[in-house]
Amino acid sequence: MPREAIFGPDVEPPEMPPENKVELTLDEERALRPQRMFEMVGQRDVYDRIEIAIQAARKRKEPLGHILFDGPPGLGKTTFAMCIPRELGVPFQIGNGATLRAPKDLVPYLTNAEEGSVLFIDEIHRMQKAVEEFLYPAMEDFRIDLTLGEGVNARTLNIHLKPFTLIGATTRTGLISAPLRDRFQMREHLDFYTNEELSEIIHRNSDKLNVEITNEASHEIASRSRGTPRLANNRLRWVRDYTDAREDGRITLDIAKKALEMAGVDIVGLDAQDRKYLDTILRVFQGGPVGVEAVAHTMNVAADTLIDEVEPFLLRSELLVRTPRGRIITVNGIRHMGGDPRNCLNAGQNFIF
């Protein structure tokens, strides 16, 4: 993600290097992502806690405490991080953990931070260890220590920072060291959305896209979106394109089904690669158990692709299980693929039908 700064309404942006400056555009205003907290749907427990923290910070006229958001991709971590400074009316900077390879990469963000401003670091688990340790005094004491020179001529320069709020987002909390995690006053986990919540998101975003959609169609798209708003928005965009190209521009249940079937998305949200994965285990390995490497070689794809992209939803949907002996398709998975569990001898040893 490129470095940029996004500022709340009626707030003068601080002086920053040219590469950190960005202007709000019409495209951003038309984005499907909520711009303010009240526009957000779902994650109500997280929303309520963040709202209380914002109100308390306003009342005390103090910076908001540091916040760490974690959870699977596409659930709203960045959305929360971008809405919070708008609610506070403070400047906002964005960084990415992958680009922070040395402490010097972090210095411009910290020294440019205004009083009470927000610094958002996405994929914070990808920061180098040296950058993490450099961040500790900045988070606790609002200061950084720079070493100038080398050898006997070296000296340490202490720079005091203006109090700011650090918001981190990660999909892999386990990769963040305990000392860094403990320095966040609030840690919020985002979970998957219900179909009703996704349906409401789809309805709202269809208005932003200037397309009419029926309640049945929005529920159908929601049920095939894996509980993830990002996927729901992607599905909605595709259905809108299909409707504009092949139909009269109004999304009905029948049109939504045709569009999603054309995209290879089935009734539970599996795409073509998901079904090919299940079909390979079912057809070639009689339902499992089988190692992921064997399946990857059979499908001619990388094992990491299956582990990171395909398996998470299959496991969550109870269509697949991982065992010490390998992957096994569940009874639900066999039936979803149109098979008979009694014909899968290996899988049949692991389940009661």
Buried (B, 14 or more C-beta within 10 A) or exposed (E): BEBBBBBBEEBEBBEBEEEBBBEEEEEEEEEBBBBEBEEBBBBEEBBEBBBEBBEEBEEEEEBBEBBBBBBBEBBBBBBBBBBBBBBBEBBBBBBBBBBBBEBEBBBBBBEBBBEBBBBBBBBBBBBBEEBBBBBEBBBEEBEBEEEEEEEEEEEEEEEEBBEBBBBBBBBEBEEBEEEBBEBBEBBBBBEBBEBEBBBBBBBBBBEEBEBEBBEBBBBBBBBBBBBBBBBBBBBBBBBBEBBEEEBEEEBBBEBBBBBBEEBEBBEBBBBEBBBBBBBBBBEEBBBBBBBBEBBBEBBEBEBEBBEEBBBBBBBEBEBBBBEEEBBBBBBBBBEBBEBEBEEBEBBBEBBEE
